Amino acid sequence: MRGLPVLVMANKKDLPGGASEAEIKKLLNIQDLKDREVAVKYTSALTGEGLDDAFKWYSLQLISFLLYRLSKSLQKKQGFL
């Protein structure tokens, strides 16, 4: 869906040669997305580090997106758009 936030959960950041946020975005070809929020969050599957932050970020972005869409839909139905 257009405008949905994109979250990349990057694991293994602690290993030598780990990719930077910019490198990850470029590898996934998401560095130029302008119509949505994009974030790279570093996580550890082993310890769980970063998972809370990643899910919190995505939850807030998704709620914001849904409220925006609902607002636009209501405005359209009421003839404001």
C-alpha positions in Angstrom: 0.0 0.0 0.0 1.2 3.4 -0.9 2.6 5.4 2.1 3.0 2.5 4.5 6.1 2.8 6.6 9.1 0.6 5.9 11.1 -1.0 8.7 14.3 -2.9 8.1 15.5 -4.9 11.1 19.2 -5.3 10.6 20.8 -8.2 12.5 24.5 -9.0 13.0 25.5 -5.3 13.4 28.1 -6.5 16.0 30.1 -8.5 13.5 33.1 -6.9 11.7 32.1 -5.5 8.3 28.5 -4.8 9.2 26.7 -2.5 6.8 25.8 1.0 7.8 22.2 2.3 7.6 23.0 4.1 4.3 24.5 1.0 2.8 21.5 -1.1 3.8 19.1 1.4 2.3 21.1 1.4 -0.9 21.3 -2.4 -1.1 17.5 -2.6 -0.7 17.0 0.3 -3.1 14.9 2.2 -0.5 17.1 5.2 0.0 15.0 7.4 -2.2 11.5 6.6 -1.0 9.8 9.9 -0.4 6.2 8.9 0.1 6.7 7.0 3.3 8.8 6.8 6.5 11.8 4.5 6.3 13.9 3.3 9.1 16.7 0.8 9.7 16.8 -0.5 13.2 19.7 -2.6 14.4 18.6 -5.7 16.4 20.0 -8.9 17.9 18.0 -12.1 17.5 20.3 -13.7 20.1 19.7 -11.1 22.9 16.6 -9.3 21.7 18.4 -6.0 21.8 16.7 -3.4 19.6 13.5 -5.3 19.1 11.4 -3.2 21.4 12.6 0.0 19.8 12.0 -1.4 16.3 8.4 -2.6 17.0 7.6 0.6 18.9 8.8 2.7 16.0 6.8 0.7 13.5 3.6 0.7 15.7 3.7 4.5 16.0 4.3 5.0 12.3 1.5 2.6 11.4 -0.9 4.3 13.8 0.0 7.7 12.3 -0.5 6.3 8.8 -3.9 4.8 9.6 -5.1 7.9 11.3 -4.0 10.1 8.4 -5.8 7.8 5.9 -9.0 7.7 8.1 -8.9 11.5 8.3 -8.6 11.9 4.6 -11.4 9.4 4.0 -13.7 11.2 6.4 -12.9 14.6 4.8 -13.7 13.2 1.4 -17.0 11.8 2.6 -18.0 15.1 4.2 -17.1 17.0 1.0 -14.0 18.8 2.4 -11.7 17.4 -0.3 
